[in-house]
Amino acid sequence: MKNVGLLVARLVLGAYVAAHGAQKLFGSFGGRGLDVTGAGFESIGLKPGKVFAAAAGASEFGGGLLTATGIAYPLGPVMIMGTMAVASTTHRKNGPFSTNRGYELPLTNMAAAAALLAAGHPGALRLGPRLSAKRTRLAVLFGAAAAGASIYQMLNAPEPETPAAAAPADASEASGAPAPPAPAPAG
């Protein structure tokens, strides 16, 4: 039963994270692709944005596929953890819930990857070889350094300039009087 549980956890986490990577890299699954994602990364201080977007997309896509298949375990969960640490930091100002574009999903993905790592093995239902202990240590060090450098750059980026305040849209807004209620949304 434990092997089936590990397989299900690997498949669900790996497939979803790989799909997020495909959104960034290829514009698949309703994603915006590398150019638009790169511009978004630039806006939060990760420069050059397209390079950071490609690295994040490749980490998600590759880490997701490695996690789902169990190939080179534990490299997949390690890649996911590093990428999700950066993603959680990116969404920190929006609070904890995804309804506000918060860090709920990346933090949950990071915790699931950490649980798979803590299991110590991917289960019997996997493909390919494991990563050696020495290569695992190198992957963890490299991943932690890359994630740490990305987070540092993002946290120390200058705040984007906000455009000058727009002129009031109508007289009630200019006078300080309450604006009439907005119509209720249709449907």
C-alpha positions as a printed NumPy array, in Angstrom:
array([[  0.   ,   0.   ,   0.   ],
       [  2.89 ,   2.391,   0.766],
       [  4.227,   1.983,  -2.789],
       [  0.833,   2.896,  -4.252],
       [  0.597,   5.949,  -1.98 ],
       [  4.045,   7.141,  -3.041],
       [  3.164,   6.567,  -6.701],
       [ -0.055,   8.589,  -6.415],
       [  1.726,  11.425,  -4.588],
       [  4.537,  11.458,  -7.164],
       [  2.153,  11.389, -10.124],
       [ -0.148,  14.14 ,  -8.865],
       [  2.602,  16.489,  -7.701],
       [  4.887,  15.743, -10.637],
       [  2.223,  16.1  , -13.318],
       [  0.88 ,  19.39 , -12.002],
       [  4.302,  20.934, -11.504],
       [  5.429,  19.743, -14.966],
       [  2.283,  21.327, -16.445],
       [  3.148,  24.645, -14.742],
       [  6.609,  24.418, -16.294],
       [  5.078,  23.755, -19.715],
       [  2.919,  26.857, -19.272],
       [  6.033,  28.963, -18.752],
       [  8.205,  27.336, -21.407],
       [  5.767,  26.554, -24.202],
       [  2.531,  28.404, -23.458],
       [  0.793,  25.032, -23.013],
       [ -2.297,  24.511, -20.84 ],
       [ -3.343,  28.153, -21.11 ],
       [  0.106,  29.451, -20.151],
       [  1.611,  32.636, -21.485],
       [  4.914,  31.29 , -22.772],
       [  8.48 ,  32.34 , -22.186],
       [  8.367,  35.932, -23.471],
       [  5.407,  37.05 , -21.361],
       [  6.571,  35.053, -18.339],
       [ 10.032,  36.578, -18.719],
       [  8.549,  40.069, -18.687],
       [  6.696,  39.181, -15.489],
       [  9.906,  37.936, -13.893],
       [ 11.623,  41.208, -14.861],
       [  8.834,  43.163, -13.154],
       [  9.499,  41.442,  -9.815],
       [ 13.242,  42.008,  -9.991],
       [ 14.469,  38.737, -11.502],
       [ 16.715,  39.938, -14.329],
       [ 17.242,  38.907, -17.034],
       [ 13.614,  37.854, -16.849],
       [ 13.599,  35.462, -19.772],
       [ 16.599,  33.568, -18.361],
       [ 14.967,  33.283, -14.93 ],
       [ 11.658,  32.265, -16.532],
       [ 13.418,  29.577, -18.556],
       [ 15.219,  28.296, -15.461],
       [ 11.98 ,  28.215, -13.444],
       [ 10.084,  26.559, -16.275],
       [ 12.81 ,  23.968, -16.833],
       [ 13.009,  23.241, -13.094],
       [  9.256,  22.791, -12.881],
       [  8.949,  20.788, -16.098],
       [ 12.004,  18.615, -15.485],
       [ 11.492,  18.305, -11.734],
       [  7.865,  17.384, -12.286],
       [  8.697,  14.684, -14.825],
       [ 11.477,  13.267, -12.648],
       [  9.181,  13.256,  -9.623],
       [  6.297,  11.588, -11.467],
       [  8.478,   8.83 , -12.89 ],
       [ 10.828,   8.41 ,  -9.934],
       [ 13.833,   8.637, -12.264],
       [ 17.01 ,   9.942, -10.556],
       [ 15.199,  10.159,  -7.219],
       [ 15.468,  12.484,  -5.243],
       [ 16.465,  15.021,  -7.915],
       [ 12.844,  15.755,  -8.923],
       [ 11.598,  16.683,  -5.446],
       [ 14.774,  18.738,  -4.823],
       [ 14.177,  20.725,  -8.033],
       [ 10.546,  21.316,  -7.097],
       [ 11.458,  22.464,  -3.579],
       [ 13.907,  25.088,  -4.847],
       [ 11.519,  26.449,  -7.441],
       [  8.608,  26.521,  -5.014],
       [ 10.691,  28.364,  -2.406],
       [ 11.178,  31.158,  -4.943],
       [  7.516,  31.024,  -6.015],
       [  6.336,  31.21 ,  -2.39 ],
       [  8.497,  34.275,  -1.849],
       [  7.146,  35.827,  -5.047],
       [  3.569,  35.582,  -3.753],
       [  4.326,  36.529,  -0.115],
       [  2.779,  40.003,  -0.249],
       [ -0.555,  38.553,  -1.372],
       [ -1.012,  36.535,   1.8  ],
       [ -1.43 ,  32.824,   2.358],
       [ -4.411,  31.967,   0.14 ],
       [ -4.514,  31.369,  -3.595],
       [ -7.831,  33.252,  -3.859],
       [ -5.692,  36.392,  -3.457],
       [ -2.813,  35.05 ,  -5.624],
       [ -1.024,  34.142,  -2.394],
       [  1.579,  31.495,  -1.644],
       [ -0.797,  28.615,  -0.812],
       [ -0.102,  26.53 ,  -3.942],
       [  3.689,  26.889,  -4.117],
       [  4.004,  26.288,  -0.37 ],
       [  1.797,  23.183,  -0.615],
       [  3.837,  21.91 ,  -3.575],
       [  7.054,  22.523,  -1.644],
       [  5.711,  20.629,   1.374],
       [  4.618,  17.691,  -0.801],
       [  8.061,  17.564,  -2.449],
       [  9.694,  17.705,   1.007],
       [  7.502,  14.808,   2.156],
       [  8.538,  12.754,  -0.871],
       [ 12.167,  13.576,  -0.124],
       [ 11.746,  12.682,   3.553],
       [ 10.262,   9.307,   2.577],
       [ 13.816,   8.325,   1.616],
       [ 12.766,   6.443,  -1.511],
       [ 10.283,   6.887,  -4.359],
       [  8.626,   3.5  ,  -3.828],
       [  8.9  ,   0.308,  -5.831],
       [  6.659,   1.595,  -8.649],
       [  9.151,   3.852, -10.407],
       [ 11.338,   4.078, -13.481],
       [ 15.083,   4.402, -13.792],
       [ 17.961,   4.59 , -11.354],
       [ 18.333,   6.613,  -8.169],
       [ 20.756,   9.498,  -7.839],
       [ 23.861,   8.63 ,  -5.85 ],
       [ 24.256,  10.126,  -2.372],
       [ 27.134,  12.316,  -3.564],
       [ 25.153,  13.676,  -6.525],
       [ 22.139,  14.194,  -4.305],
       [ 24.218,  16.359,  -1.948],
       [ 25.536,  18.359,  -4.917],
       [ 22.006,  18.803,  -6.299],
       [ 20.731,  20.007,  -2.925],
       [ 23.628,  22.466,  -2.553],
       [ 23.242,  23.78 ,  -6.108],
       [ 19.446,  24.031,  -5.782],
       [ 19.64 ,  25.808,  -2.439],
       [ 22.242,  28.244,  -3.772],
       [ 20.24 ,  28.988,  -6.935],
       [ 16.987,  29.439,  -5.002],
       [ 18.726,  31.568,  -2.377],
       [ 20.338,  33.795,  -5.004],
       [ 16.996,  34.227,  -6.793],
       [ 15.188,  35.1  ,  -3.573],
       [ 17.958,  37.528,  -2.593],
       [ 17.793,  39.256,  -5.974],
       [ 14.001,  39.502,  -5.823],
       [ 13.905,  40.809,  -2.242],
       [ 16.568,  43.423,  -2.982],
       [ 15.143,  44.646,  -6.285],
       [ 14.008,  48.264,  -6.32 ],
       [ 10.251,  48.703,  -6.012],
       [  8.642,  49.351,  -9.409],
       [  7.59 ,  52.935,  -9.923],
       [  3.87 ,  53.55 ,  -9.722],
       [  2.29 ,  55.823, -12.308],
       [  1.089,  59.255, -11.179],
       [ -2.405,  59.323,  -9.715],
       [ -5.038,  59.404, -12.41 ],
       [ -7.564,  62.22 , -12.603],
       [-10.929,  61.42 , -11.012],
       [-13.296,  59.579, -13.328],
       [-16.371,  61.638, -12.418],
       [-17.507,  64.62 , -10.376],
       [-18.6  ,  62.595,  -7.344],
       [-15.104,  61.116,  -7.026],
       [-13.532,  64.591,  -7.3  ],
       [-15.808,  66.071,  -4.666],
       [-15.245,  63.301,  -2.183],
       [-18.933,  62.323,  -2.258],
       [-19.624,  58.629,  -2.349],
       [-19.862,  57.226,  -5.845],
       [-23.115,  55.586,  -6.884],
       [-23.154,  51.824,  -6.382],
       [-21.744,  49.76 ,  -9.224],
       [-24.199,  47.573, -11.1  ],
       [-24.326,  43.955,  -9.957],
       [-22.308,  41.564, -12.143],
       [-24.364,  39.606, -14.654],
       [-24.763,  35.852, -14.292]])
